Amino acid sequence: MILKRPITTEKSMLYLENSNTICFIVDNTVDKDRIKKEFEATYEVKVDKINTMMTTNGEKKAMIKISDEYNAEDIAIKLGLM
């Protein structure tokens, strides 16, 4: 499983509302292309850009920017974040 869980911090919710970006904890071994393919296939949206970083806990965090044609808040509602 590439996409482990969504991040529900206050900062990630601001990204969701202001920049159409949703944050996920992902598998440490995957690259941006695999994250993009998995996310697009799972949620049927177009991804513009992905930023990844390693957290201090050793987990990989992906900030997934959704295309303006779609709304990241709709995905958050499906996931039960809002």
C-alpha positions in Angstrom: 0.0 0.0 0.0 1.6 3.3 -1.1 -0.8 5.8 0.5 -0.9 4.9 4.2 -3.1 7.6 5.8 -4.0 11.3 5.3 -2.6 13.9 7.6 -5.2 15.8 9.6 -3.1 18.5 11.3 -4.2 22.2 11.4 -1.5 23.1 8.9 -2.5 20.4 6.5 -6.2 21.6 6.7 -5.0 25.1 5.8 -3.2 23.6 2.7 -6.4 21.8 1.8 -8.6 24.9 2.0 -6.2 27.5 0.6 -4.1 25.7 -2.1 -6.1 22.6 -3.1 -3.4 20.4 -1.6 -3.9 17.2 0.5 -1.2 15.7 2.7 -0.6 11.9 3.1 1.9 9.7 4.9 3.2 7.4 2.2 5.5 4.4 2.0 9.2 5.4 2.4 10.4 3.5 -0.7 8.1 5.0 -3.3 8.9 7.9 -5.7 6.7 10.8 -6.8 5.6 9.1 -10.1 4.3 6.1 -8.2 2.5 8.3 -5.7 0.9 10.3 -8.5 -0.3 7.2 -10.4 -1.7 5.6 -7.2 -3.5 8.8 -6.1 -5.0 9.5 -9.6 -6.2 5.9 -9.9 -7.7 5.8 -6.4 -9.4 9.1 -6.3 -10.0 9.7 -10.0 -8.5 13.2 -10.1 -5.6 14.9 -11.9 -2.5 15.7 -9.8 -0.5 18.8 -10.7 2.5 18.5 -8.4 3.8 16.4 -5.5 6.3 17.6 -2.8 7.8 14.9 -0.5 9.7 15.1 2.7 10.9 12.9 5.5 9.4 13.7 8.9 11.4 13.6 12.1 9.5 10.3 12.9 11.1 8.7 9.8 7.9 8.7 7.8 7.6 10.1 4.3 5.1 12.9 3.9 3.6 13.7 0.4 1.9 17.0 -0.2 -0.3 16.4 -3.3 -1.5 19.4 -5.3 -4.7 18.6 -7.0 -5.6 20.2 -10.4 -7.9 23.2 -10.3 -10.5 21.2 -12.2 -11.1 19.2 -9.0 -11.6 20.1 -5.4 -9.4 18.6 -2.7 -12.2 19.2 -0.1 -14.3 16.7 -2.0 -11.6 14.0 -1.4 -11.3 15.1 2.2 -15.1 14.6 2.7 -14.8 11.1 1.1 -12.1 10.3 3.6 -14.0 11.7 6.5 -11.6 14.5 7.3 -14.2 17.2 7.1 
